[in-house]
């Protein structure tokens, strides 16, 4: 169980990793012609970031939000109807 704040943080991190990683891959491809080692390094690091973002999507799908104590409904089954 996770709080709403933690879930929002994970969702934000997912998209930062995915878009940042894709940007790194594109920079790696563009840099590969001028400097091979830098291009491969950027591409691999970008790919790792994208993979981490995809794993976090799976982690986020498994997390459930905890309800605040005041938001729970009471059990009315023991009360008589009037």
Secondary structure by P-SEA (a helix, b strand, c coil): cccaaaaaaaaaaaaaaaaaaaaaaaaaaaaccccaaaaaaaaaaaaaaaaaaaaaaaaaaabbbbbccccccccccccccc
